[in-house]
Amino acid sequence: MTNEISEAIRRLALSLSDKESYSRLIDRMGEADFVLLGEASHGTSEFYKIRTELSKRLITEKGFRFIAVEGDWPSCFTLNRYVKRYPDAGSNAREALQDFNRWPSWMWANEEVLHLAEWLREFNLDRPEEEKIGFYGIDVYSLWESMNELVNYFHSKDPNNLQAVKNALKCFEPYGQSEQSYGISASLYGEGCEDEVIELLKRLQDRWKQIEPNQREEKELTLSAELNALAVQGAEAYYRTMIRHDNESWNLRDRHMVNVLEKLIEFHGDGAKCIVWAHNTHVGDARATDMVEEGMVNIGQLLREKYDGHVYAVGLGTYQGSVIAGKEWGAPLEVMTVPPAIPGSWEELLHRMGGDDLLLMFDTHSSWSWPTQKPIGHRAIGVVYHPRWERGNYVPTLIDMRYDAFIYVDRSRALTPLEVEQLFV
């Protein structure tokens, strides 16, 4: 079977050094409404650079409207304000990235994202307000940051409803910004803040729709308030559920990210198309992995189920190199060695092709079938990583069902965190 897979790879593989390979991929991705760009780690420079180049071309050649990333809404919205040149949004990208100050800050406060931000800002320079490209965070972790943003919003924009956010803030205060303490209290003792959060969200639901289209900045700031409230709601449910140590917290998180994507599409109007940056475990269809056996879903699966034919998922992976990660949650970042992929894994099979960087587009093989329905191990590195436990970092995968295309980097290197990272380790 290994020989059959190797032969199939040879038939499909395109060299990444050939510019035409990227053009073919752009044409296929350009037909989708949701382009999902994955990564096998959150600390690999090539993954960020490749996604940047693909995103630039999707924006300039195919009319995509915004980039949504596996990051927090408040800090990403600061960068969004910068790239759209809103007042008081920072004088440069490095300053705008200072808001990424919570571990693992290197995910977005890095040189690779800085270059993307400067390109977006320049691209937006002469575009009408309603056509400027946005940068947003769709993740669920920003409970306390989003609460602070809501206090500021109601204080300046709607003091008559300030009490609602004060009630929610008062409910969360006893937990001292400790997610674990809140989760234990809410899950085990029924002392959560769910009702206060729902009341807060109700006061902001669709409020941005009442603002005139020509007040684009005000409209987006009001949307931001709603999505901060949604982040608080999602985080409250996530931390309350996480304490049970089951998979529902994962599912809540990915459903939240899809919900935010849909609200952003609605905000940008009919026909809007978006680019999503997230880990392979989020963008590759969960049904093609062992996640399905655990009852887990993800962004790729949820979007494919709802928008069949309008989603294009691209996985990214590497055979060996280096990566930024921590040895445990909250630990100082390190440049770690990524050892050669284990024999028989997807990455090792690709390495056998000669060590070239490759592109495989699985949706182009209509005249023949991929040679196996047997899952193959596919490496996944998180923000916490232990190279010595390498065999535990592989997800059994039906690769052609998980992605529409796969980009392979034979030897990769760690990304470059900004100096701000050193302040928080």
Secondary structure, DSSP 4 states (H G I P E B T S, - for coil): -HHHHHHHHHHH-EETTSHHHHHHHHHHHTT-SEEEE--S-SSBHHHHHHHHHHHHHHHHHH---EEEESS-HHHHHHHHHHHTT-TTS-SSHHHHGGG--SSSGGGTSBHHHHHHHHHHHHHHTTS-GGGPPEEEE--S--HHHHHHHHHHHHHHH-GGGHHHHHHHHHHHGGGTT-HHHHHHHHHHHS---HHHHHHHHHTTTTGGGGS-TT-HHHHHHHHHHHHHHHHHHHHHHHHHHHTT-SSHHHHHHHHHHHHHHHHHHHHH-TT--EEEE--HHHHS-GGGBGGGGGT---HHHHHHHHSTTSEEEEEEEEEEEEEEEBSSTTPPPEEEEEPPPPTTSHHHHHHTTTS--EEEEGGG-TTS--S--S-EEEE---SB--GGGGGGGEEEE-HHHH-SEEEEEEEE-B--B-GGGGGG-
